[in-house]
């Protein structure tokens, strides 16, 4: 019993010693033979000291494994260097959602490069119900990136209207920075491609009603109109994003019409799997019996056979730009101007569309 007590005390002593040995600015100043003030200036980007001194201080800090005191830095700058991310996926795919996981990973990498950590925001802490805004304040988030949510949810609206700096993804809000994929161009490009392959009977399975869906419908109808294509109402059918089951049902409905389409546009690459399986069950071949296109350009589209023709959304660029815009608002609140940033994608040609 005495042995265990001694061992525990020894472990605590070592922890105390380890904390004592944490490198400070004074340690760096002694090693470099400069004042602590000079070290502080070098670490914080001041230009009234020589480049050689700045390089020496930073190199020494790295060699000594110096870590700035986060609490002290927050007191000095009133910035916690913590960014909240609000991501609610109705299909319950979470971070397995390839498109949004790519956006969030890119957001995380860019935020870390800029010196910020990431915290996921929810409405639950230890089983207690709180608002999104309250969670942000509880975690001392300097700002928040909002992606893949119901932007008309009262809790989300409250957050967007709060004093917490916010960047939205694929949703335009007044007085906020918005980073958006060009969804109008995406569906417009796909329709143009199909029309160029001779298709006149083009169906569009779209996702649930969101601002993204609204823009994709605009692009779809615009592309059809400019190519002189009339679209029967039954050719435009609602499903759910990232849900193969709903796309399978929509595919079955379309192909049982008296005058079925020769091409089907799916809401995303993952949902297309449901359509692909349904067409196979119906004894229909892609692209000989019906042509298909996806959306997103995720890795899956590259491995499916036949290779899927799809529209690539630049998820990495969307994530990077979201982090940059949010940090700019956080660090330059008096000069940062809310902007709507459009990130363009590109059509990726596969083997899933037949020339007719």
C-alpha positions, -999 to +999 in steps of 0.1 A: +000+000+000+028+023+009+045+015-024+014+026-044+012+058-026+049+065-032+045+057-069+015+081-073+033+109-055+064+103-077+042+105-108+027+138-096+062+151-088+073+143-123+043+161-137+051+192-116+087+190-128+076+187-164+054+218-160+083+236-144+105+228-174+080+243-199+100+267-221+092+304-216+101+335-235+128+342-210+144+309-217+145+318-254+158+353-247+187+338-227+196+313-254+195+340-281+212+366-259+184+391-266+157+407-244+123+390-237+107+420-254+127+413-286+116+376-285+080+387-281+083+411-311+099+384-332+072+358-324+044+383-331+055+396-364+069+431-355+092+445-381+113+469-361+139+442-354+163+426-380+153+396-401+183+377-387+171+382-352+136+371-361+149+340-378+172+332-348+144+336-323+119+314-343+145+288-350+155+287-313+118+285-302+113+256-325+144+238-313+133+243-276+098+231-284+083+264-272+045+265-270+028+299-263+005+301-233-030+300-248-046+316-217-021+345-216-025+350-254-063+352-250-060+378-222-037+399-244-056+397-277-092+388-265-090+360-291-092+323-280-080+310-314-109+285-314-133+282-343-167+265-340-181+243-368-218+237-371-225+206-392-258+188-391-264+160-416-300+149-419-290+116-435-270+108-403-238+101-424-217+125-403-181+127-413-185+097-436-203+122-460-174+124-485-182+158-500-187+176-466-159+157-449-136+171-476-149+206-469-145+203-431-111+187-434-099+215-456-114+240-432-096+224-403-062+223-421-064+260-431-076+270-396-047+252-380-023+268-405-036+302-393-033+292-357-068+282-347-083+250-333-117+235-343-147+227-320-179+210-333-210+229-321-242+211-311-273+217-290-263+192-263-236+194-236-237+165-211-273+158-219-283+195-213-302+213-241-286+246-252-287+268-282-260+268-309-251+303-299-248+294-263-225+265-271-203+288-291-200+311-262-195+283-237-166+270-258-153+306-263-154+303-301-141+334-318-163+326-348-182+297-365-185+281-399-220+268-407-224+239-432-251+215-442-279+226-419-314+238-421-306+275-423-342+284-415-340+265-382-346+291-354-314+281-336-294+285-367-311+319-375-303+330-339-266+321-344-264+339-377-280+370-362-258+370-331-226+390-325-205+358-332-185+362-365-200+337-389-193+322-423-219+302-441-213+275-468-237+273-497-262+298-482-264+335-488-272+355-457-272+393-453-242+408-437-223+375-435-195+360-455-208+332-476-187+307-496-207+290-522-203+263-549-216+275-582-247+252-583-263+271-611-233+265-634-232+228-622-266+217-634-264+240-664-232+224-675-246+189-672-277+198-692-255+213-719-234+182-720-264+159-723-279+181-750-246+180-769-249+142-768-283+144-785-305+140-754-339+158-755-357+138-727-337+147-696-350+140-661-337+156-629-338+139-595-330+167-571-325+168-533-348+182-506-358+218-507-328+240-498-311+270-513-287+246-531-316+228-547-332+261-558-300+271-576-296+237-592-332+239-605-324+273-620-294+259-637-314+229-650-343+249-664-319+275-678-299+248-696-330+232-710-345+265-722-313+275-740-312+241-757-348+243-767-358+213-745-393+211-730-394+194-696-425+175-686-434+181-649-430+144-641-394+145-652-384+167-623-387+147-591-377+152-555-355+128-535-331+132-506-294+142-509-270+114-501-298+088-499-296+059-525-331+046-514-350+077-524-331+079-556-339+043-564-376+050-559-374+081-581-356+061-608-382+034-608-410+060-611-392+077-641-385+045-660-421+033-656-435+064-673-452+059-707-425+081-722-394+076-700-363+098-702-332+089-721-310+106-694-313+110-656-294+136-636-289+125-600-286+148-569-252+135-560-227+107-568-236+087-537-274+088-543-267+076-579-258+041-564-295+037-556-304+046-592-278+023-606-290-007-586-326+000-595-318+002-632-300-031-629-330-047-612-352-034-641-329-050-666-317-017-680-281-010-690-260+022-685-256+040-709-271+018-736-307+020-723-304+052-702-277+077-696-269+091-662-249+119-645-240+125-609-229+155-589-200+163-565-172+145-582-162+125-551-137+096-554-166+071-557-174+085-592-139+075-604-143+038-594-178+031-605-182+013-638-191+026-662-172+057-649-197+083-639-200+116-657-204+141-629-198+177-619-169+182-595-174+206-566-141+220-553-146+210-517-110+217-507-112+253-520-146+259-503-131+247-469-099+268-473-118+300-482-143+295-454-115+294-428-097+324-443-128+345-445-137+337-409-102+344-395-103+378-414-135+387-397-122+377-363-089+395-366-100+425-386-135+433-375-133+470-384-121+465-420-135+431-430-163+434-456-189+406-459-187+390-493-203+362-513-175+340-527-184+318-556-162+287-560-164+272-595-162+235-603-159+216-635-176+188-655-158+154-654-166+133-684-171+096-678-186+067-698-221+069-684-237+091-712-245+077-746-244+097-779-279+094-795 
